Amino acid sequence: MPDPDVVIVGAGAAGLSLAYHLCAPGGAVPLSVLLVDAPPGPLRPPPRTWCYWEPPGGPYDSALAASWPRLRVRAADGAPTVTDPSPFRYKMLRSDAFEALVGRRLSDAPGFRRIEATVTAVRDTPEGGEVLTEGGRVLARGRRVFDSRPPRRLPPARTTLLQHFMGWFVRTERPAFDPATADLMDFRTPQPPRGLSFGYVLPLDPHTALVEYTEFSPAPLTADAYRRALHHYTQEVLKLGEFHVTAQERGIIPMTDGHLPCRVGRSVYRIGTAGGATRPSTGYTFAAVQRQSRAVADDLRAGHGLRVPVPYGAWPRAMDAVLLRALDSGRVAGADFFTRLFREVPGERLLRFLDGRSRLHEDLLIGLRTPVVPMLRTVLELPFRARTEPPPPTAPEESTP
């Protein structure tokens, strides 16, 4: 069997998205695509929830678990700020529904093949890329290889925080949620010594929601500490009363100003978080994965030379570096910072800003809504800070039914 044009390692959001766009109907150049998924076990990602924003009518709308026209942020004193980010809606997509939607397209794609194997390494060769399995055996070769596996170590950085969380899908005895409003950040949670914490509530109906406790801080908590935080938030803050936990999610997302290159060889590329698709200041990834996947697929399907776009430009990355350092140093109180942004910036503009797609003059206007003196001090400090190796990750994502 001839080597495929494209080998994709990993069937998470990035790998499936690239396969989905590569195997769309039409295209000037027919492509052969091999997707290598990890076998069931610790290397295969558990079921997860991805959130992003876009106008109605997106390609995955038929698979959404829910979407919301309104967003709310609560200050530490409970004062709410509600915004309508029209034309955007905030959307929730469950990984199993996404995989089913993508699978329907892939099953009809003549050049597509999917296998299960444990990938131990990907290497560049003069003829293309090679995917290796146990014992250094070559599992597959391709003209181009896209590796979506999470990085084993984060790169040297001036600031490295983790967005880490545990969430419960809850079913309450009484109506407790507004299905039209997503709570993005509820700062009525005890704040950690470094970074910030908040509650996150995504209602599916008046009785059902995903409720998360999230921190931006240097290290994850123990499972028991997350459970205590969630118990406090659901009972003492939200006052949900009796409820049942129907599923649980737990995850860690890197927030770093270190460099995560998209291209790591002549024929080998990294995509998803490994390729820098996670926005350092927010942890959002899914929308950047879609932009990157569409651009790669458009080039290859048209027979053009491949240019994998950088998920975020130099200016958004510079702003992220400043914010991460300001949060980690304590110069800026995270709860006050994000509350003020949502209170003073129109919702549609703020979401474009958070996605790295706002204009320069809008960024400058938004910057005036931040604590100017602490941020300027951080700008002056950053060039003199050394990039250091962060500690290795300490806990994987997990999910239980």
Secondary structure, 3 states (H helix, E strand, C coil): CCCCCEEEECCCHHHHHHHHHHCCCCCCCCCCEEEEECCCCCCCCCCCEEEEEECCCCCCHHHCCEEECEEEEECCCCCEEEECCCCCEEEEEEHHHHHHHHHHHHHCCCCEEEEECCCCEEEEECCEEEEECHHHCEEEEECEEEECCCCCCCCCECCEEEEEEEEEEEEECCCCCCCCEEEEEECCCCCCCCCEEEEEEEEEECCEEEEEEEEEECCCCCHHHHHHHHHHHHHHHCCCCCEEEEEEEEEEEEEECCCCCCECCCCEEECHHHHCCCCCCCCCCHHHHHHHHHHHHHHHHHCCCCCCCCCCCHHHHHHHHHHHHHHHHCCCCHHHHHHHHHHHCCHHHHHHHHCCCCCHHHHHHHHCCCCHHHHHHHHHHHHHCCCECCCCCCCCCEEEC
